[in-house]
Amino acid sequence: MFETLFSNLAEQAVVILQIRVHPSAAQTRLKGAMADGTLKIDVAAVPEHGKANTALVTFIAKEFGVPKSHVEILSGQMGKRKVVRITR
């Protein structure tokens, strides 16, 4: 599912993702995509004190092979819907 996004990152040096997070899940994983292209990601961390956001950034950085400093939550820090920018 990330293949197209990987190639976009390689070509354009930046990718903007729409994400719907499900915190307190059994494990952190990509669950799928919604009809509008929003990615559904389960996050094992609880949504307290930024723990779920930190887990999301760590997961995305690992999946895309970039440092965590190259993953930024642009909006939705306190909600389930987030906009995330990845740079290479």
Backbone as a printed PyTorch tensor [residue, N CA C, xyz], in Angstrom:
tensor([[[  0.8130,  -1.1940,   0.0000],
         [  0.0000,   0.0000,   0.0000],
         [  0.8600,   1.2630,   0.0000]],

        [[  2.0280,   1.1960,   0.6390],
         [  2.9120,   2.3480,   0.6900],
         [  3.7190,   2.5270,  -0.6000]],

        [[  3.6670,   1.5680,  -1.5280],
         [  4.5370,   1.5970,  -2.7060],
         [  4.4190,   2.8990,  -3.4900]],

        [[  3.2070,   3.3350,  -3.7720],
         [  3.0040,   4.5770,  -4.5170],
         [  3.5500,   5.7550,  -3.7350]],

        [[  3.3380,   5.7470,  -2.4380],
         [  3.8370,   6.8390,  -1.6010],
         [  5.3580,   6.8490,  -1.5700]],

        [[  5.9850,   5.6530,  -1.5470],
         [  7.4460,   5.5620,  -1.5870],
         [  7.9800,   6.2200,  -2.8570]],

        [[  7.3610,   5.8940,  -3.9900],
         [  7.8430,   6.4560,  -5.2500],
         [  7.5990,   7.9540,  -5.3010]],

        [[  6.4700,   8.4160,  -4.7550],
         [  6.2230,   9.8600,  -4.7040],
         [  7.2770,  10.5620,  -3.8630]],

        [[  7.6580,   9.9710,  -2.7450],
         [  8.6860,  10.5560,  -1.8920],
         [ 10.0210,  10.6020,  -2.6140]],

        [[ 10.3460,   9.5420,  -3.3460],
         [ 11.6030,   9.5030,  -4.0920],
         [ 11.6370,  10.5550,  -5.1960]],

        [[ 10.5060,  10.7670,  -5.8560],
         [ 10.4440,  11.7130,  -6.9700],
         [ 10.3090,  13.1600,  -6.5070]],

        [[  9.4820,  13.3940,  -5.5090],
         [  9.1390,  14.7570,  -5.1400],
         [  9.8110,  15.2400,  -3.8620]],

        [[ 10.4500,  14.3760,  -3.1140],
         [ 11.1420,  14.6840,  -1.8630],
         [ 10.2020,  15.0420,  -0.7240]],

        [[  8.8930,  15.0210,  -0.9770],
         [  7.9330,  15.2810,   0.0930],
         [  6.6230,  14.5610,  -0.2110]],

        [[  5.9990,  14.0310,   0.8390],
         [  4.6970,  13.3810,   0.7130],
         [  3.8290,  13.8910,   1.8580]],

        [[  2.5970,  14.2230,   1.5330],
         [  1.6220,  14.6260,   2.5410],
         [  0.6060,  13.4920,   2.6660]],

        [[  0.3970,  13.0200,   3.8850],
         [ -0.5230,  11.9200,   4.1330],
         [ -1.7120,  12.3870,   4.9640]],

        [[ -2.8710,  11.8840,   4.6110],
         [ -4.0620,  12.0290,   5.4410],
         [ -4.1680,  10.7120,   6.2040]],

        [[ -4.2620,  10.7920,   7.5330],
         [ -4.2400,   9.5840,   8.3490],
         [ -5.3720,   9.6180,   9.3680]],

        [[ -5.9900,   8.4660,   9.5540],
         [ -6.9440,   8.2850,  10.6540],
         [ -6.3220,   7.2730,  11.6000]],

        [[ -6.0640,   7.7180,  12.8190],
         [ -5.3650,   6.9050,  13.8120],
         [ -6.3620,   6.2380,  14.7480]],

        [[ -6.0970,   4.9790,  15.0640],
         [ -6.8570,   4.2510,  16.0750],
         [ -5.8890,   3.9420,  17.2090]],

        [[ -5.8790,   4.7850,  18.2740],
         [ -4.9340,   4.5670,  19.3760],
         [ -5.3670,   3.4060,  20.2670]],

        [[ -4.4640,   2.9770,  21.1190],
         [ -4.6860,   1.8920,  22.0860],
         [ -5.0170,   0.5650,  21.4060]],

        [[ -4.4890,   0.3550,  20.2150],
         [ -4.7010,  -0.8910,  19.4810],
         [ -3.7560,  -1.9740,  20.0200]],

        [[ -3.9820,  -3.1930,  19.5960],
         [ -3.1370,  -4.3070,  20.0360],
         [ -1.7010,  -4.1560,  19.5250]],

        [[ -1.5440,  -3.6110,  18.3130],
         [ -0.2140,  -3.4100,  17.7350],
         [ -0.2630,  -2.2250,  16.7880]],

        [[  0.8940,  -1.6430,  16.5190],
         [  0.9770,  -0.5450,  15.5700],
         [  1.1510,  -1.1320,  14.1820]],

        [[  0.2100,  -0.7710,  13.2780],
         [  0.2490,  -1.3350,  11.9310],
         [ -0.6290,  -0.5160,  10.9970]],

        [[ -0.3330,  -0.6240,   9.7100],
         [ -1.1820,  -0.0360,   8.6820],
         [ -2.3870,  -0.9500,   8.5340]],

        [[ -3.5690,  -0.3970,   8.7170],
         [ -4.7860,  -1.2030,   8.6780],
         [ -5.4330,  -1.2000,   7.3010]],

        [[ -5.2270,  -0.1470,   6.5320],
         [ -5.8380,  -0.0570,   5.2150],
         [ -6.0230,   1.3840,   4.8110]],

        [[ -6.9000,   1.5940,   3.8500],
         [ -7.1820,   2.9440,   3.3740],
         [ -8.6840,   3.1300,   3.2390]],

        [[ -9.1170,   4.3340,   3.4790],
         [-10.5280,   4.6720,   3.3220],
         [-10.7830,   5.0330,   1.8610]],

        [[-12.0410,   5.1730,   1.4950],
         [-12.4100,   5.4660,   0.1070],
         [-11.7920,   6.7650,  -0.3960]],

        [[-11.5770,   7.7280,   0.4940],
         [-11.0080,   9.0140,   0.0810],
         [ -9.4780,   9.0140,   0.0640]],

        [[ -8.8600,   7.8570,   0.3340],
         [ -7.4060,   7.7500,   0.3070],
         [ -6.7500,   7.9350,   1.6630]],

        [[ -7.5220,   8.2890,   2.6690],
         [ -6.9820,   8.4320,   4.0200],
         [ -6.4940,   7.0770,   4.5130]],

        [[ -5.2710,   7.0510,   5.0370],
         [ -4.7100,   5.8150,   5.5680],
         [ -5.2360,   5.5680,   6.9730]],

        [[ -5.5800,   4.3200,   7.2670],
         [ -6.0010,   3.9360,   8.6130],
         [ -4.8160,   3.2300,   9.2650]],

        [[ -4.3830,   3.7750,  10.3950],
         [ -3.2430,   3.2030,  11.1020],
         [ -3.6260,   2.9480,  12.5500]],

        [[ -3.4270,   1.7120,  12.9870],
         [ -3.5920,   1.3520,  14.3930],
         [ -2.3030,   1.7030,  15.1150]],

        [[ -2.4320,   2.2910,  16.2970],
         [ -1.2670,   2.6520,  17.1020],
         [ -1.4350,   2.0120,  18.4750]],

        [[ -0.4220,   1.2870,  18.9170],
         [ -0.5000,   0.5700,  20.1870],
         [ -0.4440,   1.5070,  21.3920]],

        [[  0.0890,   2.6870,  21.2280],
         [  0.2280,   3.6200,  22.3440],
         [ -1.1000,   4.2810,  22.7010]],

        [[ -1.1850,   4.7120,  23.9400],
         [ -2.3800,   5.4070,  24.4120],
         [ -2.3300,   6.8730,  23.9860]],

        [[ -3.4980,   7.4950,  23.8200],
         [ -3.5190,   8.8970,  23.3900],
         [ -3.3710,   9.8660,  24.5630]],

        [[ -2.3270,   9.7050,  25.3350],
         [ -2.0680,  10.5640,  26.4790],
         [ -0.6580,  11.1180,  26.4010]],

        [[ -0.5210,  12.4060,  26.6780],
         [  0.7860,  13.0610,  26.7270],
         [  1.5830,  12.8810,  25.4340]],

        [[  0.9100,  12.7970,  24.2970],
         [  1.5850,  12.7010,  23.0050],
         [  2.1600,  11.3380,  22.6740]],

        [[  1.8580,  10.3240,  23.4710],
         [  2.4360,   8.9940,  23.2410],
         [  1.9830,   8.3850,  21.9200]],

        [[  0.7110,   8.5490,  21.5740],
         [  0.2160,   7.9930,  20.3050],
         [  0.8410,   8.7180,  19.1250]],

        [[  1.0080,  10.0310,  19.2250],
         [  1.6540,  10.7880,  18.1400],
         [  3.1030,  10.3540,  17.9600]],

        [[  3.8070,  10.1600,  19.0650],
         [  5.2000,   9.7090,  18.9990],
         [  5.2810,   8.3300,  18.3510]],

        [[  4.3780,   7.4380,  18.7250],
         [  4.3670,   6.0920,  18.1390],
         [  4.0490,   6.1570,  16.6530]],

        [[  3.1300,   7.0380,  16.2600],
         [  2.7840,   7.1960,  14.8450],
         [  3.9840,   7.6940,  14.0510]],

        [[  4.6630,   8.7150,  14.5530],
         [  5.8390,   9.2590,  13.8630],
         [  6.9200,   8.1950,  13.7370]],

        [[  7.1510,   7.4480,  14.7920],
         [  8.1630,   6.3810,  14.7710],
         [  7.8050,   5.3190,  13.7370]],

        [[  6.5380,   4.9090,  13.6900],
         [  6.0830,   3.9080,  12.7250],
         [  6.2630,   4.4010,  11.2970]],

        [[  5.8230,   5.6200,  11.0140],
         [  5.9260,   6.1580,   9.6540],
         [  7.3880,   6.3010,   9.2410]],

        [[  8.2270,   6.7930,  10.1480],
         [  9.6480,   6.9440,   9.8340],
         [ 10.2760,   5.6000,   9.4900]],

        [[  9.9440,   4.5820,  10.2600],
         [ 10.4880,   3.2450,  10.0000],
         [ 10.0000,   2.7080,   8.6550]],

        [[  8.7030,   2.8290,   8.3790],
         [  8.1450,   2.3180,   7.1370],
         [  8.7270,   3.0100,   5.9010]],

        [[  8.9870,   4.3000,   6.0120],
         [  9.5000,   5.0550,   4.8640],
         [ 11.0240,   5.1350,   4.8510]],

        [[ 11.6760,   4.6260,   5.8720],
         [ 13.1310,   4.6250,   5.9190],
         [ 13.7300,   6.0140,   6.0340]],

        [[ 13.0690,   6.8720,   6.7920],
         [ 13.5740,   8.2280,   7.0050],
         [ 13.7430,   8.4500,   8.5010]],

        [[ 14.5680,   9.4250,   8.8870],
         [ 14.6810,   9.7530,  10.3150],
         [ 13.3560,  10.3060,  10.8480]],

        [[ 13.1230,  10.1300,  12.1420],
         [ 11.8980,  10.6470,  12.7540],
         [ 11.7830,  12.1600,  12.5770]],

        [[ 12.9120,  12.8320,  12.4840],
         [ 12.8910,  14.2860,  12.3100],
         [ 12.3480,  14.6940,  10.9410]],

        [[ 12.2040,  13.7540,  10.0140],
         [ 11.6670,  14.0280,   8.6820],
         [ 10.1640,  13.7530,   8.5930]],

        [[  9.5580,  13.4130,   9.7220],
         [  8.1150,  13.1620,   9.7850],
         [  7.5030,  14.2110,  10.7090]],

        [[  6.5450,  14.9610,  10.1870],
         [  5.9470,  16.0450,  10.9670],
         [  4.4230,  15.9690,  10.9010]],

        [[  3.7810,  16.0370,  12.0450],
         [  2.3180,  16.1120,  12.0900],
         [  1.9540,  17.5790,  11.8920]],

        [[  1.3540,  17.8670,  10.7430],
         [  1.0110,  19.2450,  10.4120],
         [ -0.2700,  19.6980,  11.1030]],

        [[ -1.2410,  18.7980,  11.2050],
         [ -2.4900,  19.1360,  11.8900],
         [ -3.0930,  17.8770,  12.4820]],

        [[ -3.9320,  18.0790,  13.4870],
         [ -4.6050,  16.9620,  14.1200],
         [ -3.8650,  16.3740,  15.2990]],

        [[ -2.9850,  17.1460,  15.9280],
         [ -2.2020,  16.6310,  17.0420],
         [ -3.0760,  16.0660,  18.1610]],

        [[ -4.2580,  16.6160,  18.3500],
         [ -5.1290,  16.1780,  19.4420],
         [ -6.2940,  15.3130,  18.9610]],

        [[ -6.3750,  15.0030,  17.6760],
         [ -7.5010,  14.2430,  17.1530],
         [ -7.0750,  12.9540,  16.4810]],

        [[ -8.0570,  12.2220,  16.0060],
         [ -7.7860,  10.9620,  15.3120],
         [ -7.4050,  11.1810,  13.8590]],

        [[ -7.8670,  12.2770,  13.2600],
         [ -7.5190,  12.5830,  11.8720],
         [ -6.3220,  13.5210,  11.8680]],

        [[ -5.3010,  13.1260,  11.1230],
         [ -4.0650,  13.8880,  11.0940],
         [ -3.5880,  14.1060,   9.6720]],

        [[ -2.8480,  15.1770,   9.4760],
         [ -2.1520,  15.4300,   8.2280],
         [ -0.6710,  15.3720,   8.5630]],

        [[  0.0610,  14.4990,   7.8720],
         [  1.4670,  14.2490,   8.1670],
         [  2.2950,  14.5200,   6.9150]],

        [[  3.4290,  15.2100,   7.1210],
         [  4.3690,  15.4690,   6.0160],
         [  5.6290,  14.6470,   6.2520]],

        [[  6.0680,  13.9820,   5.1860],
         [  7.3080,  13.2140,   5.2100],
         [  8.2510,  13.8300,   4.1800]],

        [[  9.4730,  14.1180,   4.5890],
         [ 10.4830,  14.6110,   3.6640],
         [ 11.6590,  13.6400,   3.6650]],

        [[ 12.3740,  13.6140,   2.5500],
         [ 13.5400,  12.7160,   2.5210],
         [ 14.7980,  13.4750,   2.7500]]])
